[in-house]
Amino acid sequence: MGDEGGRTFLRGISSEQYGLKEWRKRQREAPRVRKAGTVVDPGQVAHSGDSEESRSPWILGPGDEPFLTQTIQMHFVELFPGGSNHGHGHQNEAAFYILEGRGYEIHDAKRYDWEKDDLVIVHNDSVHRHFNADPEKRALALVMKAKSEWMYLGMIQQGRSGPIADGDRYGPPEDWSRLWSPGVETRKKVVKPSDAPWEWTRDGLVRVLTSPKRTDVRVFSVDIYQQKILPGSRSAKHWHMADEALYVISGRGESLHWDVEAEIGERYSARVAKQPSRWEFSAGDLVYIPQNTIHQHVNADPAEPLIFLSAQNRLFKLLGYDSVVYLEDAPAPDPEPALAGKIRS
């Protein structure tokens, strides 16, 4: 609904008459797998942090056609060997999963080092810049965020580093962080693999990177976990209200989706499709699961594990949808030696 140089920041929902069935129908009919290499927006707009040494291709956002979601946005940040992007700031937070390389951040004049498989947090109202510390190899990160949330709430003050244009109208700079919740500055900004060990759960083998229970991590809008499905196995068959975006790090498989329809009588009732739709995917693909959809993921490779990242918007939990309904648990093989003693329900 806001636009700068062709970019859609927030997409509206409209209907010629009162009713949203057609909107929901179009969303369900859209392809739910975006193949590796898909670019829906090159990210080359005036406020972007891109430089001649970096680029930020988008794979999921509110301006997409066909439209899938704006609760979660995803794009890559690629830093060329020894390169960096421009320093810039925005009010929304963002989570960067490092897929390749090593480097560091400068956030509000403080340095944070990172390497492959770290999760790096750009906090609210952060002036930040990303640097590749390797002079010979690129660095690549997947960015997951809920930017539209901030846009809807009117928190739209962002841009490149520099003084304001009409500074004579205003007094001297004051500390913006006075508005933050107490204690947030003590939370983790870089989550290392050792900070999030693999655990056996009803959904299978996962490691939780951000969640409401992880009050040690400086994230408030996006819940992220990594999942590993062993060769020939599958995840749980489960159901939650939040939509979900998966990025496939390695392996190949199939995502089964049972659409759920609301039957509105004296109360809401759920009518579940008898047969699922099937969505094949492989490494580098994005898999989208619409709101209120029962789903299960299957590893189609008999020899290699399937590994993916999952991102959900935490706002669903704050709106009263904090339950996950398990219709079938993941198979529970004997724990790997490295996971002994780390099984939880």
N, C-alpha and C positions, 0 to 999 in steps of 0.2 A: 504494500500500500504506500510505502515510501519508496522513492526511486532516485538513484544518483548515477548518471551515466549508464542507464539501462539495467541496473541491478535492482531486484525486488528484495526489500528488507523484510516485509511482512505482508502476507497474502490475506486478502479478505475472503469471507464466505458470503455469498449472495445467492438469492433465488428470486425468480420472477413471481412466485407465489409462496406463501408460507409452507415450508416443507423442505427437507434436506435429503430426501431419498435419492434424488438424482446425483447429488454431490457425492454421497457415499457409494453409489453404484459406479461412478466414474473412477473413484479412488480404488475400489476393489478390482476393477477391470484392467488397471495399469499393470504393466510387467513389474514383478517384484524382485527381479535380479538385474542389476546393472553390471555388465561385464567389465573386466579389468581393462583399463585404458579409457573408459568413458569419461568425458569432460562435459559437464552441463554448463559450466561458466569458467572462463579462463582466469577470472579474478583480477583482471587488469582495469581497475577503476581508480579514481583519484585518491581515495582514502586508504588504499591498500598499502601494506608494508612491503610489497614486492620491489626489488631493485634489479639492476642488470646482473646480479649474482644469485637471484632467487626467483621462484615462481610458485603460485598457489592455485592449482587447478581444483575446482569444486566437483564433487560427485553427488551431493545431496543438499538441496536447499529449497527455499520457498518460491524461487522463480522458475523451478523446473517445469518442463512440459514433456511427458505428462507429469502432473503434480502428484507427489506422494505424501510429503509431510513437511511441516516447519517446526515440529516439536524438537527434532534433532537435525542439526546441520553437520555435514562432514566435508572436509577438503584436505588436500595434502599441502605441506610446505616442503619444497625441495630447495636445499642450499647447495650451490655448486661448490666444488673443492676449494677450501679456504675462504669461502664467501660468507656473506651475511645479507640480511634484508634491511629495510629502513626502520629506524626507530619510530614507533607509533603507539597510540593508546586507544582503548575503547572501554566502555563501562562494563560490558559483559565479560564473564570469565570464559576460559577455554582450556581444554585438556589435550595435550599433545602426547601421543604414543610414538616412541622412537622406533621406526621400522629398520633404519639403516644408519650407521655412522656414529660419530661422537662430536660433541660440541658443548656450547654453553649458552646461557641466557644472561642478559642484563635486564633486570626488572627493578624499576625505581632505584637505579644506580647500584643495585646489589647483584653479584654474580651467582649463578647456579649452574653447575656442571651436569652433563647428561651423557648417556651412551645407549646403545641398542637395548631395547626392552624396558627402558625407563618410561614412566608416565610423568610428564612435566605439566605443572599447573600455572597458567597465566591468571592471576587473581583479578577480582573486580577492580576497575579504575587503575589499571597498571600501565605504565609506560614501559614498553618492552622491545627487545630486539634479539634476534636469533643469530648465532654464529656457528659456522662449521669449523671445527678445530683440525680437521684433516686436510692437508694441502693437496692430496691426490685422489680422494674419493668423495662422492656426494654424501650428504646427509638427507634423510627422508623421514618425515613425521606425518602421522594421520591426526588431524585436528577434529575433535568432537565437541560440539557446543550447542547451547540452546539460545542463540542470539535473539531469535524472534521474541522470546520472553521479555528481554530488556526493552526491545523496541515497542512492544505492546504497552509496557508500563511507562513509556516516555523517557527512558534513560538512553538518549541518543547522542550524547556529547562524546565525539571521537574524532580522530584525525592524526596527521603526522605531528611529530614533535616540533614545538616552536611557540612563540608568544601569540597571544590573542590579537586579532586584527585591530580592535578599538580599545586598546589598553588604557587610554586616558580616561575612559568612562568609569574605571574600576579602581578599587584600592589595591594595596600590595597583596601578593600571594599568601594564602593561608593553608593550613594543613588539611587537605581533603580527607585524610584517613580518620579524622575525628568522627565521621559519619558511619564508620564501619562498626560491626558488632564487636563487643569486647572480646579479646582473646584470639581473634582470627589470625593475627600476625605470628602466633606461635605454631601454627599448623604446618604440616609438611607441604613443600612445594615440588619436591621430586620424590616420587614413589619408586623405590628400587625393587627388583624381583624378590629380594630377601624380605622386603616389607609386606609382601602379599604371597605367602606360600600356597602351593596347590593343596586343595582339600577335597575329599570325597563328600558329595552332597546328594540329595534326592535327584538333582538334575545331572549328576555325574561329577566329573573332575573339573573344578573351577578354582580360580583365584580372584578374589574381590579386590578391585583397585580403588573404587570409590562407592560409597553407599551412605545412607543416613547414620548407620552404626559406626562408620569409620570417621569418627570425630577428630582423628589425628590428621586428616587430609583436608586441604583448603579448597573444597569443592562443595557447592550448594545447589547446583542445578542439574547435573548429569551423573547418572549412576552407570559405572563401567565395570564389567568383569571380563575375564579371559576364560575360554573354555577349551578343553582338550577332549575329543572323543576318540577312543581307541579304535584300532582297525576293525572294521566290520560291526561296530557297536552303534549306539544311538543315545541321544539325550532323553530326558523325561518328556512325556507328553503333558504339557501344562498350559495354563490359561491365566492371563492377567489383562488388565484394562489398558495399560500403557502400550503404545506402539514401540517398535524396537528396530534398530539398524545394526546389522552385523557386517563386519569386515573380515573376509577370509584371509588369514595370514598364510596358511599352508593347508594342503590336502584338497579333497574334493568330496562332494556329497549331494544330498537332496534335502530340501526343507519342505515339510508337509504342513499345510495350513487348512484348518477347518474353520470356515467362516461362521460367525455367530450372528443371528438376526434377533432383534428385540421384538417380542410379542407383547403388546401393551393391552392388558385387560384391567382387572382390578389392581394389578401390580405388574412390574416388569418381570417377564420371563425370558429365558434364553433358549432359542432354538438353534441347535448345532447342526451344521451340514453333515449328512451321512457319509459323504466321501470327501477326502481332502483334495485340494489342488497341490500339484507337485512342482517344485522349483529346483532345477539342477544348478549347481554352482561349483566353482573351482577357485584356486588361489588368486587373489587380487580382486575378486568380485565383491559387490555390495549386495546384501540380501535384506529386503525390507519386509517387516511383519506389521500389518495394519493394526490399529487399535482394536481391542476386544476380539482377538483371533486366537484360537487354540492352535498350538504348533509343536513340532518335534523335528529334530535334525538327525540325519542319518549319515554316518561315514560310509561312503561307497568304496573305499579303498581297503582291500584285505591286508595290506602290508604297512601302510603309513597312517599316523594319527592325523586327525582333522583338528586344526587350531583356528579359532576366530575370536575377535573382540566384539562384545555386545555393548551398545549404548542405549540408555533410556532416559527420558526427561523425568526428573525427580518430582516435578510439580504434580504428577498424577497421585503420588503417595500423599502429598500435602492436601490434596482435594478429597481424600477419603478412600482411595483405591490402592491400599497397601497389601492386599492379599494376592498370593499365588496359589492357584488350585492345581494340585497334581492329580492327573487322571491316570498316569502310569509313570512309575519311577524308572530312572535309567538303570540298565543292568549294572550290577555291582560285582565286578571281578575281584579277585584277590588283590589287595593293595600292593602297589609297587613298593620295594624296600624303602625308597626315599620318602614314602608317604606314610609309613607305619606310624601310628599314634596321632595322625592328623585327620582321622575320620570324624565327621560331624553329621548330625541329622539335618 
